[in-house]
Amino acid sequence: MDISARLSYLFGTEQYVDLRRQLVLLRETLKNYVYREHNLHIIYSGSLGEGVAYPESDDDLMFSLMNYRVMKTYREDTRARDFLMVPSEFSPGYCRLLDVKGSYPDYFISTIHEMPFVSSTLWKQDFTNEGEHIHGPCQSQTFGTVEYDFAYCIPCCTWPDIANDWVIRERSNGWPSCELIQNIIHNGCHVVPIGDADSPYADHEWRISFSVAERTLMHSFNHTQFLVYNLLRLTSKRVIGQTFPEVLCSYFMKTTLFYTAENTSKQMWQVHNLETCFKTCISVLYDYVDHIYCPNYFIPEYNMIKRKINQSNRRQILDMLRTLHETGIVGIIHLSGESSCLYASLSETIMEHKLDIEFMFSYHLLYGLAGIDFFFNILPHEHTACDMLNLYEYQSVLMCNPTILESDLKYIIWNKGINSCCLKLMDQLFTSSEMNQQDYQLYKTLEALMRICYRGDVTTGKLTMATHLYMVGKTDSALYVIRQLLSEYPPYVLIDSIIEMILKHKLTRTLCVEEDLQ
């Protein structure tokens, strides 16, 4: 097996990565349908949104508050929740948000020269829950070995002036295409609550975020570029990060790849040139470290590593990068500790690392939809279990993105619908004082559906079965199912249901702020 095939096994084949991304987009579509009435738009960014599924991957969620707007200029139709963007005179890529109407809650406002600005620091503090810590612009929480970052952000009405040069600059190699650029401009950008540490107004500043644009660019890459990105992430996490953690993060690797892709021919990015592509990116990264200047892809004036690289770590990092350039992919694999995975045969690798292919598929694909509780959320609470039994084939919402509704995904959604029916039936049956004939028929239906759920997915059906057994008094049987489940799968398989609880908790906090604005 050649090196590209082994890397595809480690990071995902082209088809697998594409399906992984499609599933995340479907999940995002469904969640945004659920939360549309609350003016909340959820965006999966970071590794999850890019299709990366690898140890130490970060899972980032952005909560875009759609009833707020950031504007470049004052307009007559300015609303109470509109903010005027005031570009930072100290830090490119940062801005302050002027409360134009002076109507925002005082506990978010700081005054500069008698003008009310929304404080990014106070914003983050107010939205931080117990058990979370502030990480950059996000509230961060760790489950098992996975860290989740949640960022409340505000959409910008128009493309920021400081990023106009990115739109019009000459590109001789055709990437990104004009169509892709226009798509990115149309989808816009956001501001996230973090200021430049060197700015005297750091507590009041917000950073312009292009996360949605970056995800779009990542999705436009071919599989060779995707593999190179993962190799760069290994460079960041497993090589340089072992000695200098948090110095060259994966975002800098992504930026390196963006610039390299823009400035090189499309013909270079072929699977047989994988080694050349990787070394080219390492050369670009070497220059960034050498000059202590890594320009932001959209705002080149913004030097992202000015506080990361210094004279004490610069020389050692350059030595590491020089070694990687000389040894290439073999070097990165050896230094990152992945050599056993790449140079063993496929079957030996599976045995050595105890990789359960069925589990990997279930976790990365099936659990992309975990926690949606689709049928619970789209139906009014007064709907009964009988109503739900007629909704197995409900698809009007799903058809909003028909291109990703392949048969496997339809089955997943259908199965989750059945599971929701089971829970609704249990709620109806076990809260009744006595069982009538109709309830008895529903109970038989519940048992039949339960058997489908139990076989239908990795954990949800089994958890539902355990709940049912407990409610009918079969405690020992319920415990047996739970113990069996915990023995078969790691605890972090259940993480996504916890994420859903966090989503609902944060939504509650958002609604409280809304009430204060009334």
C-alpha positions as CSV (number, residue, x, y, z in Angstrom):
1,M,0.0,0.0,0.0
2,D,1.5,3.4,-1.0
3,I,1.9,6.3,1.3
4,S,-1.2,8.2,0.1
5,A,-3.4,5.2,0.6
6,R,-2.0,4.7,4.2
7,L,-2.6,8.4,4.9
8,S,-6.2,8.1,3.6
9,Y,-6.6,5.2,6.0
10,L,-5.4,7.3,8.8
11,F,-7.2,10.5,8.0
12,G,-10.1,9.3,5.8
13,T,-10.6,8.4,2.2
14,E,-12.0,11.0,-0.2
15,Q,-15.5,9.4,-0.1
16,Y,-15.4,9.1,3.7
17,V,-14.4,12.7,4.3
18,D,-17.0,13.9,1.9
19,L,-19.7,11.9,3.7
20,R,-18.5,13.2,7.0
21,R,-18.8,16.8,5.8
22,Q,-22.2,16.2,4.3
23,L,-23.4,14.7,7.6
24,V,-22.2,17.7,9.5
25,L,-24.0,20.1,7.1
26,L,-27.2,18.0,7.4
27,R,-26.9,18.2,11.2
28,E,-26.4,21.9,11.0
29,T,-29.4,22.3,8.8
30,L,-31.6,20.3,11.1
31,K,-30.5,22.2,14.2
32,N,-31.0,25.5,12.6
33,Y,-34.5,24.5,11.6
34,V,-35.1,23.7,15.3
35,Y,-33.7,27.0,16.6
36,R,-34.9,29.3,13.8
37,E,-37.7,30.8,16.0
38,H,-35.1,31.9,18.6
39,N,-33.0,33.8,16.0
40,L,-30.1,31.5,16.7
41,H,-28.0,30.1,13.8
42,I,-25.5,27.3,14.7
43,I,-22.3,26.9,12.7
44,Y,-20.0,23.9,13.0
45,S,-16.5,25.2,12.5
46,G,-13.0,24.0,13.3
47,S,-12.1,20.4,12.7
48,L,-15.7,19.1,12.9
49,G,-16.9,21.4,10.1
50,E,-13.8,20.8,8.0
51,G,-14.3,17.0,8.0
52,V,-11.2,16.3,10.2
53,A,-11.7,13.4,12.6
54,Y,-8.5,12.7,14.4
55,P,-7.2,12.5,17.9
56,E,-6.7,16.0,19.4
57,S,-9.2,17.4,16.9
58,D,-11.1,20.4,18.2
59,D,-14.9,20.7,17.9
60,D,-16.0,24.3,17.6
61,L,-19.6,25.6,17.6
62,M,-20.5,29.2,16.8
63,F,-23.8,30.6,17.9
64,S,-24.7,33.4,15.5
65,L,-27.3,35.7,17.1
66,M,-29.4,36.6,14.0
67,N,-31.5,39.3,15.6
68,Y,-28.3,41.4,16.0
69,R,-26.3,43.1,13.2
70,V,-22.9,44.7,12.8
71,M,-23.0,47.6,10.3
72,K,-20.1,49.5,8.6
73,T,-22.1,52.7,8.4
74,Y,-25.1,54.2,10.2
75,R,-28.4,53.7,8.4
76,E,-31.9,55.1,8.8
77,D,-33.3,51.6,9.5
78,T,-31.0,51.1,12.4
79,R,-32.6,48.9,15.1
80,A,-32.1,48.6,18.9
81,R,-29.9,45.5,18.4
82,D,-27.7,47.0,15.7
83,F,-24.0,47.9,16.3
84,L,-21.8,50.2,14.3
85,M,-18.4,48.7,13.5
86,V,-15.5,51.0,14.5
87,P,-12.2,49.6,13.1
88,S,-9.4,49.4,15.6
89,E,-6.7,52.0,15.0
90,F,-4.2,49.7,16.8
91,S,-4.9,46.2,15.5
92,P,-5.9,45.2,12.0
93,G,-8.7,42.7,12.0
94,Y,-10.3,44.0,15.2
95,C,-13.0,46.5,15.8
96,R,-15.2,48.0,18.5
97,L,-19.0,47.8,18.5
98,L,-20.8,51.0,19.1
99,D,-24.3,50.7,20.7
100,V,-25.9,53.2,18.3
101,K,-29.2,53.4,20.0
102,G,-27.9,53.2,23.5
103,S,-30.4,50.5,24.3
104,Y,-28.2,47.5,25.1
105,P,-28.1,46.3,28.8
106,D,-25.7,48.2,31.0
107,Y,-23.9,45.1,32.2
108,F,-22.5,44.7,28.6
109,I,-21.5,48.3,28.1
110,S,-18.2,50.1,28.6
111,T,-17.8,53.8,27.9
112,I,-14.9,55.2,25.9
113,H,-14.8,59.0,25.4
114,E,-18.5,59.0,26.6
115,M,-19.5,56.6,23.8
116,P,-21.2,53.3,24.7
117,F,-19.3,50.2,23.4
118,V,-20.2,46.6,23.9
119,S,-17.4,45.0,26.0
120,S,-16.2,41.7,24.6
121,T,-14.9,40.7,28.0
122,L,-18.2,41.4,29.8
123,W,-20.0,39.6,27.0
124,K,-18.0,36.4,27.5
125,Q,-18.2,36.5,31.2
126,D,-22.0,36.8,31.2
127,F,-22.4,33.8,28.8
128,T,-20.0,31.5,30.7
129,N,-21.7,28.7,32.6
130,E,-20.5,26.7,35.5
131,G,-17.9,24.1,34.5
132,E,-16.7,26.2,31.5
133,H,-13.6,28.3,31.2
134,I,-12.9,31.1,28.8
135,H,-10.6,30.1,25.9
136,G,-9.9,33.0,23.5
137,P,-13.3,34.2,22.2
138,C,-15.0,31.0,23.4
139,Q,-16.4,29.3,26.4
140,S,-14.7,25.9,26.5
141,Q,-15.6,22.7,28.1
142,T,-13.9,19.3,28.0
143,F,-15.6,15.9,27.8
144,G,-13.3,12.9,28.0
145,T,-10.4,13.8,25.7
146,V,-12.3,16.2,23.5
147,E,-12.5,19.9,24.1
148,Y,-15.6,21.8,22.8
149,D,-15.5,25.5,22.2
150,F,-18.7,27.6,22.1
151,A,-18.6,31.1,20.7
152,Y,-21.4,33.6,20.7
153,C,-20.9,35.8,17.6
154,I,-22.7,38.5,15.8
155,P,-23.1,38.5,12.0
156,C,-21.8,41.4,9.9
157,C,-24.3,42.9,7.4
158,T,-21.6,43.5,4.7
159,W,-18.1,42.4,3.9
160,P,-15.6,44.5,6.0
161,D,-13.5,47.1,4.1
162,I,-10.3,45.8,5.6
163,A,-10.8,42.5,3.8
164,N,-11.6,44.1,0.4
165,D,-8.0,43.5,-0.9
166,W,-8.6,39.7,-0.5
167,V,-11.5,40.0,-2.9
168,I,-9.7,41.9,-5.6
169,R,-6.1,40.7,-5.4
170,E,-4.7,39.0,-8.5
171,R,-4.7,35.2,-8.6
172,S,-2.8,33.7,-11.5
173,N,-3.5,30.1,-10.5
174,G,-7.3,30.2,-10.4
175,W,-7.9,29.4,-6.7
176,P,-10.1,30.5,-5.1
177,S,-12.3,30.9,-8.2
178,C,-14.4,34.0,-8.8
179,E,-17.5,32.0,-8.1
180,L,-16.1,30.8,-4.8
181,I,-15.1,34.3,-3.8
182,Q,-18.6,35.6,-4.5
183,N,-20.1,32.8,-2.5
184,I,-17.9,33.7,0.5
185,I,-18.8,37.4,0.3
186,H,-22.5,36.5,0.1
187,N,-22.2,34.3,3.3
188,G,-20.4,37.1,5.1
189,C,-18.4,37.1,8.3
190,H,-18.9,37.5,12.0
191,V,-17.4,39.3,15.0
192,V,-16.3,37.2,18.0
193,P,-15.6,38.6,21.5
194,I,-11.8,38.9,21.9
195,G,-9.5,41.8,21.6
196,D,-5.9,42.2,20.7
197,A,-3.8,41.8,23.9
198,D,-1.5,44.6,22.8
199,S,-4.3,47.1,22.3
200,P,-5.2,49.6,25.0
201,Y,-8.9,48.8,24.3
202,A,-8.5,45.0,24.4
203,D,-11.5,44.5,26.7
204,H,-13.7,46.4,24.3
205,E,-12.5,45.0,21.0
206,W,-14.0,42.2,18.9
207,R,-12.1,40.1,16.3
208,I,-13.5,39.8,12.7
209,S,-14.0,36.0,12.1
210,F,-14.0,34.4,8.7
211,S,-14.8,30.9,10.0
212,V,-17.6,30.3,7.5
213,A,-15.4,31.4,4.6
214,E,-12.6,29.2,5.8
215,R,-14.9,26.2,6.0
216,T,-16.0,26.9,2.4
217,L,-12.4,27.1,1.3
218,M,-11.5,23.9,3.0
219,H,-14.4,22.1,1.3
220,S,-13.2,23.3,-2.1
221,F,-9.8,21.4,-1.6
222,N,-9.1,18.2,-3.3
223,H,-8.1,15.1,-1.3
224,T,-4.3,15.7,-1.8
225,Q,-4.7,19.1,-0.2
226,F,-6.8,17.6,2.6
227,L,-4.1,15.0,3.3
228,V,-1.4,17.8,3.4
229,Y,-3.5,19.7,5.8
230,N,-3.6,16.8,8.2
231,L,0.1,16.3,7.9
232,L,0.5,20.0,8.8
233,R,-1.7,19.4,11.8
234,L,0.5,16.6,12.9
235,T,3.5,19.0,12.6
236,S,1.6,21.4,14.8
237,K,0.3,19.0,17.4
238,R,2.8,16.1,17.6
239,V,6.1,17.6,16.5
240,I,6.4,21.3,17.4
241,G,3.6,21.1,19.9
242,Q,5.5,18.5,22.0
243,T,8.2,21.1,22.8
244,F,6.3,24.4,22.2
245,P,2.6,23.8,22.9
246,E,0.2,26.5,21.7
247,V,2.9,28.2,19.6
248,L,2.0,27.1,16.1
249,C,-1.7,26.1,16.2
250,S,-3.7,24.3,13.5
251,Y,-5.1,27.7,12.4
252,F,-1.6,28.8,11.3
253,M,-1.3,25.5,9.4
254,K,-4.6,26.2,7.6
255,T,-3.4,29.7,6.7
256,T,-0.2,28.3,5.4
257,L,-2.1,25.9,3.2
258,F,-4.4,28.7,1.9
259,Y,-1.5,30.8,0.8
260,T,0.3,27.9,-0.7
261,A,-2.7,26.7,-2.7
262,E,-3.3,30.3,-4.0
263,N,0.3,30.8,-5.1
264,T,0.9,27.4,-6.7
265,S,-0.4,25.6,-9.8
266,K,-3.5,23.4,-9.5
267,Q,-1.5,20.7,-11.4
268,M,0.9,20.4,-8.4
269,W,-1.8,19.2,-6.1
270,Q,-1.9,15.6,-7.4
271,V,-1.6,12.5,-5.2
272,H,1.7,11.5,-6.8
273,N,3.1,14.9,-5.8
274,L,2.1,14.5,-2.1
275,E,5.7,14.8,-0.9
276,T,6.4,17.9,-2.9
277,C,3.1,19.6,-1.8
278,F,4.0,18.9,1.9
279,K,7.5,20.2,1.6
280,T,6.3,23.3,-0.2
281,C,4.0,24.1,2.7
282,I,6.8,23.5,5.2
283,S,8.9,26.0,3.2
284,V,6.2,28.6,3.5
285,L,5.8,28.0,7.2
286,Y,9.6,28.2,7.6
287,D,9.5,31.7,6.1
288,Y,6.7,32.8,8.4
289,V,8.7,31.7,11.5
290,D,11.9,33.0,10.2
291,H,10.5,36.5,9.7
292,I,8.2,36.2,12.7
293,Y,5.3,37.2,10.5
294,C,2.3,35.0,9.5
295,P,-0.2,37.1,7.6
296,N,-3.9,36.4,8.1
297,Y,-5.3,35.0,4.9
298,F,-8.0,37.6,4.6
299,I,-6.2,40.5,6.3
300,P,-2.5,40.3,5.6
301,E,-1.8,43.3,7.8
302,Y,-2.7,41.2,10.8
303,N,0.4,39.3,11.9
304,M,-1.0,36.3,13.8
305,I,2.3,35.0,15.4
306,K,3.8,38.3,16.6
307,R,3.3,37.2,20.3
308,K,3.9,33.4,19.6
309,I,7.4,33.5,18.2
310,N,10.4,35.0,19.9
311,Q,14.1,34.8,19.7
312,S,14.3,32.0,22.3
313,N,12.0,29.6,20.5
314,R,12.4,30.7,16.9
315,R,15.8,29.0,16.3
316,Q,14.6,25.6,17.6
317,I,11.4,25.7,15.6
318,L,13.3,26.6,12.5
319,D,15.6,23.6,13.1
320,M,12.5,21.3,13.4
321,L,11.0,22.6,10.2
322,R,14.3,22.3,8.4
323,T,14.5,18.6,9.5
324,L,10.9,18.0,8.3
325,H,11.7,19.5,4.9
326,E,14.7,17.2,4.6
327,T,12.9,14.1,5.7
328,G,9.5,14.8,4.3
329,I,6.4,12.7,5.1
330,V,8.6,9.9,6.5
331,G,10.0,12.4,9.0
332,I,6.7,13.8,10.1
333,I,5.2,10.3,10.5
334,H,8.2,9.1,12.5
335,L,8.4,12.2,14.7
336,S,4.7,12.4,15.4
337,G,4.6,8.7,16.6
338,E,2.3,7.5,13.7
339,S,4.9,5.3,12.0
340,S,3.4,2.1,13.4
341,C,0.0,3.0,11.9
342,L,1.4,3.8,8.5
343,Y,4.0,1.1,8.1
344,A,2.2,-1.9,9.4
345,S,-0.1,-3.7,7.1
346,L,-3.8,-2.7,7.3
347,S,-4.8,-5.8,9.2
348,E,-1.9,-5.5,11.6
349,T,-2.7,-1.9,12.3
350,I,-6.3,-2.7,13.1
351,M,-5.2,-5.3,15.6
352,E,-2.4,-3.2,17.1
353,H,-4.6,-0.2,17.8
354,K,-7.7,-2.2,18.4
355,L,-9.6,0.0,15.9
356,D,-13.2,-1.0,15.6
357,I,-14.2,0.0,12.1
358,E,-17.9,-0.4,12.9
359,F,-17.4,1.9,15.9
360,M,-15.4,4.5,13.9
361,F,-18.2,4.6,11.3
362,S,-20.9,4.9,14.0
363,Y,-19.1,7.6,15.9
364,H,-18.1,9.8,13.0
365,L,-21.2,9.3,10.9
366,L,-24.2,8.1,12.9
367,Y,-23.4,10.4,15.8
368,G,-23.2,13.3,13.6
369,L,-27.0,13.4,14.1
370,A,-27.0,12.4,17.8
371,G,-28.9,14.8,20.1
372,I,-31.0,16.4,17.5
373,D,-34.3,15.0,18.9
374,F,-35.7,15.9,15.6
375,F,-39.3,14.8,16.0
376,F,-39.5,16.3,19.5
377,N,-38.4,19.7,18.4
378,I,-40.4,20.2,15.2
379,L,-43.7,19.2,16.7
380,P,-45.8,21.3,19.1
381,H,-45.8,19.9,22.6
382,E,-49.5,19.1,22.5
383,H,-49.0,16.5,19.8
384,T,-49.5,12.9,21.1
385,A,-47.6,9.8,20.5
386,C,-50.4,8.7,18.1
387,D,-49.7,11.8,15.9
388,M,-46.0,10.9,15.9
389,L,-46.7,7.4,14.7
390,N,-47.8,8.9,11.4
391,L,-44.5,10.8,10.8
392,Y,-42.0,8.1,10.0
393,E,-41.8,9.4,6.4
394,Y,-41.8,13.1,7.4
395,Q,-39.4,14.8,5.0
396,S,-40.6,18.3,4.2
397,V,-37.8,19.8,6.4
398,L,-35.2,17.4,5.2
399,M,-35.9,18.3,1.6
400,C,-34.3,21.7,2.1
401,N,-31.0,20.0,1.3
402,P,-31.9,17.0,-0.9
403,T,-28.5,16.5,-2.3
404,I,-27.2,14.9,0.9
405,L,-30.2,12.7,1.6
406,E,-28.7,9.5,0.6
407,S,-30.4,6.2,1.6
408,D,-28.1,5.7,4.6
409,L,-28.8,9.1,6.0
410,K,-32.5,8.7,5.5
411,Y,-32.3,5.5,7.5
412,I,-30.4,7.3,10.3
413,I,-33.1,10.0,10.5
414,W,-35.9,7.5,10.2
415,N,-34.4,5.5,13.1
416,K,-34.0,8.6,15.3
417,G,-37.7,9.4,14.5
418,I,-38.7,5.9,15.8
419,N,-36.6,6.4,18.9
420,S,-38.4,9.8,19.5
421,C,-41.7,8.0,19.1
422,C,-40.7,5.5,21.7
423,L,-39.8,8.2,24.2
424,K,-43.1,10.0,23.5
425,L,-45.0,6.8,23.9
426,M,-43.4,6.1,27.3
427,D,-44.2,9.6,28.4
428,Q,-47.8,9.1,27.5
429,L,-48.2,5.6,28.8
430,F,-46.4,5.8,32.1
431,T,-48.0,9.0,33.3
432,S,-51.5,7.6,32.9
433,S,-53.3,6.5,36.1
434,E,-54.7,3.4,34.4
435,M,-54.3,1.7,31.1
436,N,-57.2,1.5,28.7
437,Q,-57.6,-0.5,25.5
438,Q,-56.0,2.1,23.4
439,D,-53.1,2.4,25.8
440,Y,-52.6,-1.4,25.6
441,Q,-52.4,-1.2,21.8
442,L,-49.9,1.6,22.1
443,Y,-47.9,-0.4,24.6
444,K,-47.7,-3.3,22.1
445,T,-46.6,-0.8,19.4
446,L,-44.0,0.6,21.8
447,E,-42.5,-2.9,22.3
448,A,-42.3,-3.4,18.6
449,L,-40.6,-0.1,18.0
450,M,-38.3,-0.7,20.9
451,R,-36.9,-3.8,19.2
452,I,-36.2,-1.8,16.0
453,C,-34.5,0.9,18.1
454,Y,-32.4,-1.6,20.0
455,R,-30.9,-2.9,16.7
456,G,-30.9,0.4,14.9
457,D,-27.9,2.3,16.1
458,V,-25.0,2.2,18.5
459,T,-26.3,3.6,21.8
460,T,-29.6,5.6,21.6
461,G,-31.8,2.6,21.1
462,K,-30.1,0.7,23.9
463,L,-30.5,3.7,26.3
464,T,-34.2,4.0,25.3
465,M,-34.6,0.2,26.0
466,A,-32.9,0.6,29.4
467,T,-35.3,3.5,30.2
468,H,-38.3,1.4,29.3
469,L,-37.1,-1.5,31.4
470,Y,-36.6,0.8,34.4
471,M,-40.0,2.3,34.1
472,V,-41.7,-1.1,34.1
473,G,-39.9,-2.1,37.2
474,K,-37.2,-4.4,35.6
475,T,-34.3,-2.6,37.3
476,D,-31.9,-5.5,37.0
477,S,-32.5,-5.8,33.3
478,A,-32.1,-2.1,32.8
479,L,-28.7,-2.2,34.6
480,Y,-27.6,-5.1,32.5
481,V,-28.3,-3.1,29.3
482,I,-26.4,-0.1,30.6
483,R,-23.4,-2.2,31.7
484,Q,-23.3,-3.9,28.4
485,L,-23.4,-0.6,26.6
486,L,-20.6,0.9,28.7
487,S,-18.4,-2.2,28.2
488,E,-18.8,-2.1,24.4
489,Y,-18.2,1.6,23.8
490,P,-16.1,4.4,25.3
491,P,-17.9,7.1,27.4
492,Y,-17.2,9.8,24.8
493,V,-19.6,8.2,22.4
494,L,-22.4,9.8,24.5
495,I,-20.8,13.2,24.4
496,D,-23.1,14.7,21.8
497,S,-26.2,14.3,23.9
498,I,-24.4,16.4,26.5
499,I,-23.7,19.0,23.9
500,E,-27.4,19.2,23.1
501,M,-28.1,20.0,26.8
502,I,-25.5,22.8,26.6
503,L,-27.1,24.1,23.5
504,K,-30.5,24.3,25.3
505,H,-28.9,25.9,28.4
506,K,-27.2,28.6,26.3
507,L,-30.4,29.2,24.4
508,T,-32.1,29.9,27.7
509,R,-29.4,32.5,28.6
510,T,-29.9,34.1,25.2
511,L,-33.6,34.5,25.8
512,C,-32.9,36.1,29.2
513,V,-30.8,38.8,27.4
514,E,-33.6,39.2,24.9
515,E,-36.0,39.9,27.8
516,D,-33.7,42.6,29.1
517,L,-33.8,44.3,25.8
518,Q,-37.6,44.4,25.6
